[in-house]
Amino acid sequence: MSILGEAMKIPVDNFLGMLLYAVIFIIAAVVILGLILWIIPFKLPYALKSLIMFIGVAIVLFIWWNTIASPVLHL
């Protein structure tokens, strides 16, 4: 377990840490977007469905930016 703890330290500077974070965020993105797709009613217009999916993708990217990219880039 200590190997995983060391690999998950931010900034991520090794392949195992990047792989673990990628798997975690792919699972989170699938869960969030899957819930959004499950909630959207079929009778809504296509443009509104696309807007809702865009908002879901933006939320996932925002979470990714605040957790991974921003601490590594030191902005």
PDB file with one MODEL, atoms N, CA, C and O in Angstrom:
MODEL        1
ATOM      1  N   MET A   1       0.820  -1.198   0.000  1.00  0.00           N
ATOM      2  CA  MET A   1       0.000   0.000   0.000  1.00  0.00           C
ATOM      3  C   MET A   1       0.857   1.252   0.000  1.00  0.00           C
ATOM      4  O   MET A   1       0.422   2.287  -0.504  1.00  0.00           O
ATOM      5  N   SER A   2       2.051   1.189   0.545  1.00  0.00           N
ATOM      6  CA  SER A   2       2.887   2.391   0.574  1.00  0.00           C
ATOM      7  C   SER A   2       3.331   2.787  -0.826  1.00  0.00           C
ATOM      8  O   SER A   2       3.563   3.968  -1.088  1.00  0.00           O
ATOM      9  N   ILE A   3       3.455   1.812  -1.736  1.00  0.00           N
ATOM     10  CA  ILE A   3       3.821   2.129  -3.116  1.00  0.00           C
ATOM     11  C   ILE A   3       2.716   2.957  -3.768  1.00  0.00           C
ATOM     12  O   ILE A   3       2.996   3.921  -4.481  1.00  0.00           O
ATOM     13  N   LEU A   4       1.457   2.578  -3.522  1.00  0.00           N
ATOM     14  CA  LEU A   4       0.341   3.347  -4.089  1.00  0.00           C
ATOM     15  C   LEU A   4       0.285   4.741  -3.486  1.00  0.00           C
ATOM     16  O   LEU A   4       0.035   5.712  -4.200  1.00  0.00           O
ATOM     17  N   GLY A   5       0.513   4.853  -2.192  1.00  0.00           N
ATOM     18  CA  GLY A   5       0.514   6.162  -1.544  1.00  0.00           C
ATOM     19  C   GLY A   5       1.593   7.070  -2.087  1.00  0.00           C
ATOM     20  O   GLY A   5       1.363   8.258  -2.312  1.00  0.00           O
ATOM     21  N   GLU A   6       2.779   6.506  -2.300  1.00  0.00           N
ATOM     22  CA  GLU A   6       3.866   7.292  -2.873  1.00  0.00           C
ATOM     23  C   GLU A   6       3.567   7.696  -4.313  1.00  0.00           C
ATOM     24  O   GLU A   6       3.914   8.797  -4.739  1.00  0.00           O
ATOM     25  N   ALA A   7       2.922   6.802  -5.060  1.00  0.00           N
ATOM     26  CA  ALA A   7       2.627   7.089  -6.466  1.00  0.00           C
ATOM     27  C   ALA A   7       1.555   8.152  -6.622  1.00  0.00           C
ATOM     28  O   ALA A   7       1.524   8.845  -7.639  1.00  0.00           O
ATOM     29  N   MET A   8       0.675   8.299  -5.639  1.00  0.00           N
ATOM     30  CA  MET A   8      -0.455   9.223  -5.765  1.00  0.00           C
ATOM     31  C   MET A   8      -0.139  10.621  -5.242  1.00  0.00           C
ATOM     32  O   MET A   8      -1.026  11.474  -5.211  1.00  0.00           O
ATOM     33  N   LYS A   9       1.090  10.874  -4.834  1.00  0.00           N
ATOM     34  CA  LYS A   9       1.425  12.216  -4.358  1.00  0.00           C
ATOM     35  C   LYS A   9       1.379  13.205  -5.509  1.00  0.00           C
ATOM     36  O   LYS A   9       1.736  12.875  -6.641  1.00  0.00           O
ATOM     37  N   ILE A  10       0.935  14.425  -5.210  1.00  0.00           N
ATOM     38  CA  ILE A  10       0.859  15.475  -6.223  1.00  0.00           C
ATOM     39  C   ILE A  10       2.048  16.393  -6.022  1.00  0.00           C
ATOM     40  O   ILE A  10       2.298  16.720  -4.861  1.00  0.00           O
ATOM     41  N   PRO A  11       2.796  16.841  -6.981  1.00  0.00           N
ATOM     42  CA  PRO A  11       2.578  16.603  -8.399  1.00  0.00           C
ATOM     43  C   PRO A  11       2.968  15.189  -8.797  1.00  0.00           C
ATOM     44  O   PRO A  11       3.916  14.608  -8.269  1.00  0.00           O
ATOM     45  N   VAL A  12       2.215  14.660  -9.735  1.00  0.00           N
ATOM     46  CA  VAL A  12       2.449  13.304 -10.202  1.00  0.00           C
ATOM     47  C   VAL A  12       3.662  13.330 -11.127  1.00  0.00           C
ATOM     48  O   VAL A  12       3.652  14.001 -12.159  1.00  0.00           O
ATOM     49  N   ASP A  13       4.692  12.603 -10.754  1.00  0.00           N
ATOM     50  CA  ASP A  13       5.904  12.598 -11.565  1.00  0.00           C
ATOM     51  C   ASP A  13       6.320  11.185 -11.977  1.00  0.00           C
ATOM     52  O   ASP A  13       7.447  10.974 -12.425  1.00  0.00           O
ATOM     53  N   ASN A  14       5.429  10.236 -11.828  1.00  0.00           N
ATOM     54  CA  ASN A  14       5.760   8.872 -12.236  1.00  0.00           C
ATOM     55  C   ASN A  14       4.592   8.257 -12.996  1.00  0.00           C
ATOM     56  O   ASN A  14       3.460   8.735 -12.917  1.00  0.00           O
ATOM     57  N   PHE A  15       4.883   7.205 -13.722  1.00  0.00           N
ATOM     58  CA  PHE A  15       3.879   6.602 -14.588  1.00  0.00           C
ATOM     59  C   PHE A  15       2.757   5.948 -13.794  1.00  0.00           C
ATOM     60  O   PHE A  15       1.594   6.052 -14.185  1.00  0.00           O
ATOM     61  N   LEU A  16       3.074   5.276 -12.689  1.00  0.00           N
ATOM     62  CA  LEU A  16       2.038   4.604 -11.895  1.00  0.00           C
ATOM     63  C   LEU A  16       1.037   5.615 -11.346  1.00  0.00           C
ATOM     64  O   LEU A  16      -0.169   5.365 -11.376  1.00  0.00           O
ATOM     65  N   GLY A  17       1.512   6.739 -10.850  1.00  0.00           N
ATOM     66  CA  GLY A  17       0.607   7.766 -10.339  1.00  0.00           C
ATOM     67  C   GLY A  17      -0.286   8.330 -11.413  1.00  0.00           C
ATOM     68  O   GLY A  17      -1.480   8.528 -11.189  1.00  0.00           O
ATOM     69  N   MET A  18       0.283   8.597 -12.594  1.00  0.00           N
ATOM     70  CA  MET A  18      -0.535   9.111 -13.693  1.00  0.00           C
ATOM     71  C   MET A  18      -1.572   8.087 -14.126  1.00  0.00           C
ATOM     72  O   MET A  18      -2.712   8.441 -14.426  1.00  0.00           O
ATOM     73  N   LEU A  19      -1.181   6.820 -14.160  1.00  0.00           N
ATOM     74  CA  LEU A  19      -2.116   5.766 -14.541  1.00  0.00           C
ATOM     75  C   LEU A  19      -3.255   5.649 -13.525  1.00  0.00           C
ATOM     76  O   LEU A  19      -4.419   5.522 -13.907  1.00  0.00           O
ATOM     77  N   LEU A  20      -2.923   5.692 -12.240  1.00  0.00           N
ATOM     78  CA  LEU A  20      -3.960   5.591 -11.207  1.00  0.00           C
ATOM     79  C   LEU A  20      -4.922   6.771 -11.287  1.00  0.00           C
ATOM     80  O   LEU A  20      -6.137   6.586 -11.209  1.00  0.00           O
ATOM     81  N   TYR A  21      -4.385   7.990 -11.441  1.00  0.00           N
ATOM     82  CA  TYR A  21      -5.261   9.155 -11.550  1.00  0.00           C
ATOM     83  C   TYR A  21      -6.111   9.085 -12.814  1.00  0.00           C
ATOM     84  O   TYR A  21      -7.282   9.464 -12.789  1.00  0.00           O
ATOM     85  N   ALA A  22      -5.540   8.608 -13.913  1.00  0.00           N
ATOM     86  CA  ALA A  22      -6.317   8.497 -15.150  1.00  0.00           C
ATOM     87  C   ALA A  22      -7.467   7.510 -14.971  1.00  0.00           C
ATOM     88  O   ALA A  22      -8.586   7.786 -15.403  1.00  0.00           O
ATOM     89  N   VAL A  23      -7.210   6.379 -14.349  1.00  0.00           N
ATOM     90  CA  VAL A  23      -8.267   5.385 -14.132  1.00  0.00           C
ATOM     91  C   VAL A  23      -9.348   5.944 -13.213  1.00  0.00           C
ATOM     92  O   VAL A  23     -10.537   5.760 -13.471  1.00  0.00           O
ATOM     93  N   ILE A  24      -8.946   6.619 -12.154  1.00  0.00           N
ATOM     94  CA  ILE A  24      -9.916   7.200 -11.217  1.00  0.00           C
ATOM     95  C   ILE A  24     -10.805   8.224 -11.924  1.00  0.00           C
ATOM     96  O   ILE A  24     -12.023   8.215 -11.744  1.00  0.00           O
ATOM     97  N   PHE A  25     -10.205   9.100 -12.721  1.00  0.00           N
ATOM     98  CA  PHE A  25     -10.999  10.138 -13.371  1.00  0.00           C
ATOM     99  C   PHE A  25     -11.805   9.607 -14.540  1.00  0.00           C
ATOM    100  O   PHE A  25     -12.864  10.160 -14.838  1.00  0.00           O
ATOM    101  N   ILE A  26     -11.358   8.574 -15.208  1.00  0.00           N
ATOM    102  CA  ILE A  26     -12.184   7.958 -16.242  1.00  0.00           C
ATOM    103  C   ILE A  26     -13.419   7.337 -15.615  1.00  0.00           C
ATOM    104  O   ILE A  26     -14.522   7.478 -16.144  1.00  0.00           O
ATOM    105  N   ILE A  27     -13.244   6.652 -14.493  1.00  0.00           N
ATOM    106  CA  ILE A  27     -14.395   6.062 -13.799  1.00  0.00           C
ATOM    107  C   ILE A  27     -15.345   7.152 -13.317  1.00  0.00           C
ATOM    108  O   ILE A  27     -16.561   7.019 -13.451  1.00  0.00           O
ATOM    109  N   ALA A  28     -14.795   8.235 -12.752  1.00  0.00           N
ATOM    110  CA  ALA A  28     -15.638   9.339 -12.286  1.00  0.00           C
ATOM    111  C   ALA A  28     -16.387   9.986 -13.447  1.00  0.00           C
ATOM    112  O   ALA A  28     -17.568  10.308 -13.320  1.00  0.00           O
ATOM    113  N   ALA A  29     -15.711  10.179 -14.575  1.00  0.00           N
ATOM    114  CA  ALA A  29     -16.366  10.783 -15.739  1.00  0.00           C
ATOM    115  C   ALA A  29     -17.480   9.892 -16.266  1.00  0.00           C
ATOM    116  O   ALA A  29     -18.554  10.379 -16.620  1.00  0.00           O
ATOM    117  N   VAL A  30     -17.231   8.596 -16.320  1.00  0.00           N
ATOM    118  CA  VAL A  30     -18.261   7.666 -16.796  1.00  0.00           C
ATOM    119  C   VAL A  30     -19.464   7.667 -15.862  1.00  0.00           C
ATOM    120  O   VAL A  30     -20.605   7.647 -16.323  1.00  0.00           O
ATOM    121  N   VAL A  31     -19.222   7.690 -14.567  1.00  0.00           N
ATOM    122  CA  VAL A  31     -20.327   7.690 -13.607  1.00  0.00           C
ATOM    123  C   VAL A  31     -21.136   8.989 -13.719  1.00  0.00           C
ATOM    124  O   VAL A  31     -22.366   8.951 -13.775  1.00  0.00           O
ATOM    125  N   ILE A  32     -20.453  10.129 -13.751  1.00  0.00           N
ATOM    126  CA  ILE A  32     -21.157  11.416 -13.825  1.00  0.00           C
ATOM    127  C   ILE A  32     -21.943  11.534 -15.131  1.00  0.00           C
ATOM    128  O   ILE A  32     -23.120  11.896 -15.119  1.00  0.00           O
ATOM    129  N   LEU A  33     -21.295  11.229 -16.254  1.00  0.00           N
ATOM    130  CA  LEU A  33     -21.984  11.357 -17.539  1.00  0.00           C
ATOM    131  C   LEU A  33     -23.052  10.284 -17.709  1.00  0.00           C
ATOM    132  O   LEU A  33     -24.072  10.528 -18.352  1.00  0.00           O
ATOM    133  N   GLY A  34     -22.834   9.107 -17.147  1.00  0.00           N
ATOM    134  CA  GLY A  34     -23.867   8.070 -17.197  1.00  0.00           C
ATOM    135  C   GLY A  34     -25.102   8.468 -16.413  1.00  0.00           C
ATOM    136  O   GLY A  34     -26.225   8.222 -16.853  1.00  0.00           O
ATOM    137  N   LEU A  35     -24.903   9.086 -15.246  1.00  0.00           N
ATOM    138  CA  LEU A  35     -26.049   9.573 -14.469  1.00  0.00           C
ATOM    139  C   LEU A  35     -26.792  10.672 -15.216  1.00  0.00           C
ATOM    140  O   LEU A  35     -28.022  10.723 -15.207  1.00  0.00           O
ATOM    141  N   ILE A  36     -26.030  11.550 -15.863  1.00  0.00           N
ATOM    142  CA  ILE A  36     -26.674  12.622 -16.623  1.00  0.00           C
ATOM    143  C   ILE A  36     -27.495  12.037 -17.768  1.00  0.00           C
ATOM    144  O   ILE A  36     -28.628  12.462 -17.996  1.00  0.00           O
ATOM    145  N   LEU A  37     -26.934  11.064 -18.490  1.00  0.00           N
ATOM    146  CA  LEU A  37     -27.677  10.443 -19.587  1.00  0.00           C
ATOM    147  C   LEU A  37     -28.909   9.693 -19.086  1.00  0.00           C
ATOM    148  O   LEU A  37     -29.933   9.643 -19.767  1.00  0.00           O
ATOM    149  N   TRP A  38     -28.805   9.117 -17.906  1.00  0.00           N
ATOM    150  CA  TRP A  38     -29.933   8.372 -17.345  1.00  0.00           C
ATOM    151  C   TRP A  38     -31.060   9.307 -16.922  1.00  0.00           C
ATOM    152  O   TRP A  38     -32.232   8.933 -16.979  1.00  0.00           O
ATOM    153  N   ILE A  39     -30.713  10.521 -16.499  1.00  0.00           N
ATOM    154  CA  ILE A  39     -31.703  11.476 -15.988  1.00  0.00           C
ATOM    155  C   ILE A  39     -32.398  12.238 -17.116  1.00  0.00           C
ATOM    156  O   ILE A  39     -33.558  12.620 -16.962  1.00  0.00           O
ATOM    157  N   ILE A  40     -31.721  12.469 -18.246  1.00  0.00           N
ATOM    158  CA  ILE A  40     -32.290  13.273 -19.335  1.00  0.00           C
ATOM    159  C   ILE A  40     -33.521  12.573 -19.911  1.00  0.00           C
ATOM    160  O   ILE A  40     -33.427  11.419 -20.332  1.00  0.00           O
ATOM    161  N   PRO A  41     -34.675  13.248 -19.938  1.00  0.00           N
ATOM    162  CA  PRO A  41     -35.864  12.639 -20.544  1.00  0.00           C
ATOM    163  C   PRO A  41     -35.745  12.579 -22.076  1.00  0.00           C
ATOM    164  O   PRO A  41     -35.058  13.399 -22.685  1.00  0.00           O
ATOM    165  N   PHE A  42     -36.413  11.614 -22.674  1.00  0.00           N
ATOM    166  CA  PHE A  42     -36.340  11.419 -24.119  1.00  0.00           C
ATOM    167  C   PHE A  42     -37.060  12.509 -24.900  1.00  0.00           C
ATOM    168  O   PHE A  42     -36.734  12.736 -26.065  1.00  0.00           O
ATOM    169  N   LYS A  43     -38.012  13.180 -24.306  1.00  0.00           N
ATOM    170  CA  LYS A  43     -38.833  14.148 -25.029  1.00  0.00           C
ATOM    171  C   LYS A  43     -38.164  15.512 -25.196  1.00  0.00           C
ATOM    172  O   LYS A  43     -38.700  16.371 -25.896  1.00  0.00           O
ATOM    173  N   LEU A  44     -37.023  15.728 -24.580  1.00  0.00           N
ATOM    174  CA  LEU A  44     -36.336  17.015 -24.726  1.00  0.00           C
ATOM    175  C   LEU A  44     -35.758  17.151 -26.132  1.00  0.00           C
ATOM    176  O   LEU A  44     -35.400  16.149 -26.751  1.00  0.00           O
ATOM    177  N   PRO A  45     -35.663  18.371 -26.638  1.00  0.00           N
ATOM    178  CA  PRO A  45     -35.048  18.577 -27.954  1.00  0.00           C
ATOM    179  C   PRO A  45     -33.559  18.199 -27.930  1.00  0.00           C
ATOM    180  O   PRO A  45     -32.911  18.220 -26.884  1.00  0.00           O
ATOM    181  N   TYR A  46     -33.045  17.857 -29.106  1.00  0.00           N
ATOM    182  CA  TYR A  46     -31.663  17.413 -29.235  1.00  0.00           C
ATOM    183  C   TYR A  46     -30.687  18.488 -28.757  1.00  0.00           C
ATOM    184  O   TYR A  46     -29.692  18.167 -28.109  1.00  0.00           O
ATOM    185  N   ALA A  47     -30.953  19.746 -29.064  1.00  0.00           N
ATOM    186  CA  ALA A  47     -30.058  20.835 -28.664  1.00  0.00           C
ATOM    187  C   ALA A  47     -29.971  20.942 -27.147  1.00  0.00           C
ATOM    188  O   ALA A  47     -28.892  21.185 -26.607  1.00  0.00           O
ATOM    189  N   LEU A  48     -31.075  20.767 -26.463  1.00  0.00           N
ATOM    190  CA  LEU A  48     -31.075  20.837 -25.000  1.00  0.00           C
ATOM    191  C   LEU A  48     -30.323  19.654 -24.396  1.00  0.00           C
ATOM    192  O   LEU A  48     -29.605  19.811 -23.409  1.00  0.00           O
ATOM    193  N   LYS A  49     -30.488  18.467 -24.990  1.00  0.00           N
ATOM    194  CA  LYS A  49     -29.733  17.299 -24.532  1.00  0.00           C
ATOM    195  C   LYS A  49     -28.233  17.516 -24.714  1.00  0.00           C
ATOM    196  O   LYS A  49     -27.438  17.162 -23.843  1.00  0.00           O
ATOM    197  N   SER A  50     -27.856  18.094 -25.839  1.00  0.00           N
ATOM    198  CA  SER A  50     -26.445  18.374 -26.102  1.00  0.00           C
ATOM    199  C   SER A  50     -25.894  19.393 -25.107  1.00  0.00           C
ATOM    200  O   SER A  50     -24.757  19.267 -24.653  1.00  0.00           O
ATOM    201  N   LEU A  51     -26.696  20.399 -24.770  1.00  0.00           N
ATOM    202  CA  LEU A  51     -26.275  21.391 -23.787  1.00  0.00           C
ATOM    203  C   LEU A  51     -26.074  20.753 -22.419  1.00  0.00           C
ATOM    204  O   LEU A  51     -25.105  21.067 -21.728  1.00  0.00           O
ATOM    205  N   ILE A  52     -26.962  19.877 -22.025  1.00  0.00           N
ATOM    206  CA  ILE A  52     -26.835  19.188 -20.735  1.00  0.00           C
ATOM    207  C   ILE A  52     -25.585  18.321 -20.712  1.00  0.00           C
ATOM    208  O   ILE A  52     -24.875  18.285 -19.707  1.00  0.00           O
ATOM    209  N   MET A  53     -25.306  17.615 -21.819  1.00  0.00           N
ATOM    210  CA  MET A  53     -24.095  16.798 -21.886  1.00  0.00           C
ATOM    211  C   MET A  53     -22.839  17.671 -21.858  1.00  0.00           C
ATOM    212  O   MET A  53     -21.835  17.289 -21.258  1.00  0.00           O
ATOM    213  N   PHE A  54     -22.888  18.839 -22.505  1.00  0.00           N
ATOM    214  CA  PHE A  54     -21.753  19.757 -22.459  1.00  0.00           C
ATOM    215  C   PHE A  54     -21.485  20.219 -21.034  1.00  0.00           C
ATOM    216  O   PHE A  54     -20.331  20.309 -20.614  1.00  0.00           O
ATOM    217  N   ILE A  55     -22.537  20.508 -20.297  1.00  0.00           N
ATOM    218  CA  ILE A  55     -22.376  20.925 -18.905  1.00  0.00           C
ATOM    219  C   ILE A  55     -21.757  19.795 -18.087  1.00  0.00           C
ATOM    220  O   ILE A  55     -20.908  20.047 -17.233  1.00  0.00           O
ATOM    221  N   GLY A  56     -22.172  18.552 -18.338  1.00  0.00           N
ATOM    222  CA  GLY A  56     -21.590  17.407 -17.640  1.00  0.00           C
ATOM    223  C   GLY A  56     -20.114  17.234 -17.944  1.00  0.00           C
ATOM    224  O   GLY A  56     -19.318  16.979 -17.041  1.00  0.00           O
ATOM    225  N   VAL A  57     -19.743  17.369 -19.213  1.00  0.00           N
ATOM    226  CA  VAL A  57     -18.337  17.263 -19.595  1.00  0.00           C
ATOM    227  C   VAL A  57     -17.539  18.410 -18.980  1.00  0.00           C
ATOM    228  O   VAL A  57     -16.411  18.204 -18.532  1.00  0.00           O
ATOM    229  N   ALA A  58     -18.108  19.609 -18.953  1.00  0.00           N
ATOM    230  CA  ALA A  58     -17.428  20.756 -18.351  1.00  0.00           C
ATOM    231  C   ALA A  58     -17.199  20.528 -16.854  1.00  0.00           C
ATOM    232  O   ALA A  58     -16.151  20.906 -16.331  1.00  0.00           O
ATOM    233  N   ILE A  59     -18.151  19.924 -16.167  1.00  0.00           N
ATOM    234  CA  ILE A  59     -17.994  19.624 -14.741  1.00  0.00           C
ATOM    235  C   ILE A  59     -16.846  18.644 -14.532  1.00  0.00           C
ATOM    236  O   ILE A  59     -16.024  18.830 -13.635  1.00  0.00           O
ATOM    237  N   VAL A  60     -16.787  17.601 -15.357  1.00  0.00           N
ATOM    238  CA  VAL A  60     -15.705  16.617 -15.238  1.00  0.00           C
ATOM    239  C   VAL A  60     -14.349  17.270 -15.509  1.00  0.00           C
ATOM    240  O   VAL A  60     -13.384  17.010 -14.791  1.00  0.00           O
ATOM    241  N   LEU A  61     -14.270  18.118 -16.542  1.00  0.00           N
ATOM    242  CA  LEU A  61     -13.012  18.807 -16.831  1.00  0.00           C
ATOM    243  C   LEU A  61     -12.633  19.779 -15.721  1.00  0.00           C
ATOM    244  O   LEU A  61     -11.450  19.936 -15.418  1.00  0.00           O
ATOM    245  N   PHE A  62     -13.610  20.428 -15.117  1.00  0.00           N
ATOM    246  CA  PHE A  62     -13.343  21.336 -13.998  1.00  0.00           C
ATOM    247  C   PHE A  62     -12.779  20.571 -12.804  1.00  0.00           C
ATOM    248  O   PHE A  62     -11.835  21.027 -12.160  1.00  0.00           O
ATOM    249  N   ILE A  63     -13.354  19.417 -12.514  1.00  0.00           N
ATOM    250  CA  ILE A  63     -12.841  18.587 -11.413  1.00  0.00           C
ATOM    251  C   ILE A  63     -11.419  18.138 -11.726  1.00  0.00           C
ATOM    252  O   ILE A  63     -10.552  18.170 -10.852  1.00  0.00           O
ATOM    253  N   TRP A  64     -11.172  17.717 -12.972  1.00  0.00           N
ATOM    254  CA  TRP A  64      -9.833  17.295 -13.370  1.00  0.00           C
ATOM    255  C   TRP A  64      -8.842  18.443 -13.234  1.00  0.00           C
ATOM    256  O   TRP A  64      -7.732  18.246 -12.740  1.00  0.00           O
ATOM    257  N   TRP A  65      -9.230  19.638 -13.666  1.00  0.00           N
ATOM    258  CA  TRP A  65      -8.330  20.789 -13.620  1.00  0.00           C
ATOM    259  C   TRP A  65      -7.975  21.142 -12.183  1.00  0.00           C
ATOM    260  O   TRP A  65      -6.806  21.391 -11.888  1.00  0.00           O
ATOM    261  N   ASN A  66      -8.944  21.170 -11.289  1.00  0.00           N
ATOM    262  CA  ASN A  66      -8.683  21.560  -9.906  1.00  0.00           C
ATOM    263  C   ASN A  66      -7.912  20.501  -9.128  1.00  0.00           C
ATOM    264  O   ASN A  66      -7.225  20.825  -8.159  1.00  0.00           O
ATOM    265  N   THR A  67      -8.017  19.249  -9.537  1.00  0.00           N
ATOM    266  CA  THR A  67      -7.373  18.186  -8.781  1.00  0.00           C
ATOM    267  C   THR A  67      -5.991  17.845  -9.311  1.00  0.00           C
ATOM    268  O   THR A  67      -5.063  17.638  -8.529  1.00  0.00           O
ATOM    269  N   ILE A  68      -5.843  17.784 -10.619  1.00  0.00           N
ATOM    270  CA  ILE A  68      -4.592  17.312 -11.207  1.00  0.00           C
ATOM    271  C   ILE A  68      -3.791  18.438 -11.844  1.00  0.00           C
ATOM    272  O   ILE A  68      -2.651  18.684 -11.449  1.00  0.00           O
ATOM    273  N   ALA A  69      -4.361  19.113 -12.809  1.00  0.00           N
ATOM    274  CA  ALA A  69      -3.585  20.028 -13.647  1.00  0.00           C
ATOM    275  C   ALA A  69      -3.131  21.269 -12.902  1.00  0.00           C
ATOM    276  O   ALA A  69      -1.966  21.652 -13.018  1.00  0.00           O
ATOM    277  N   SER A  70      -3.989  21.899 -12.159  1.00  0.00           N
ATOM    278  CA  SER A  70      -3.656  23.149 -11.499  1.00  0.00           C
ATOM    279  C   SER A  70      -2.520  23.008 -10.477  1.00  0.00           C
ATOM    280  O   SER A  70      -1.615  23.842 -10.483  1.00  0.00           O
ATOM    281  N   PRO A  71      -2.523  21.992  -9.599  1.00  0.00           N
ATOM    282  CA  PRO A  71      -1.391  21.866  -8.662  1.00  0.00           C
ATOM    283  C   PRO A  71      -0.076  21.550  -9.361  1.00  0.00           C
ATOM    284  O   PRO A  71       0.982  21.959  -8.883  1.00  0.00           O
ATOM    285  N   VAL A  72      -0.114  20.841 -10.470  1.00  0.00           N
ATOM    286  CA  VAL A  72       1.127  20.473 -11.169  1.00  0.00           C
ATOM    287  C   VAL A  72       1.708  21.662 -11.920  1.00  0.00           C
ATOM    288  O   VAL A  72       2.928  21.818 -11.980  1.00  0.00           O
ATOM    289  N   LEU A  73       0.846  22.511 -12.497  1.00  0.00           N
ATOM    290  CA  LEU A  73       1.319  23.622 -13.300  1.00  0.00           C
ATOM    291  C   LEU A  73       1.769  24.818 -12.461  1.00  0.00           C
ATOM    292  O   LEU A  73       2.465  25.694 -12.976  1.00  0.00           O
ATOM    293  N   HIS A  74       1.398  24.875 -11.206  1.00  0.00           N
ATOM    294  CA  HIS A  74       1.764  25.968 -10.294  1.00  0.00           C
ATOM    295  C   HIS A  74       1.375  27.335 -10.850  1.00  0.00           C
ATOM    296  O   HIS A  74       2.194  28.251 -10.917  1.00  0.00           O
ATOM    297  N   LEU A  75       0.102  27.453 -11.249  1.00  0.00           N
ATOM    298  CA  LEU A  75      -0.382  28.738 -11.776  1.00  0.00           C
ATOM    299  C   LEU A  75      -0.815  29.658 -10.673  1.00  0.00           C
ATOM    300  O   LEU A  75      -1.249  30.779 -10.938  1.00  0.00           O
TER     301      LEU A  75
ENDMDL
END
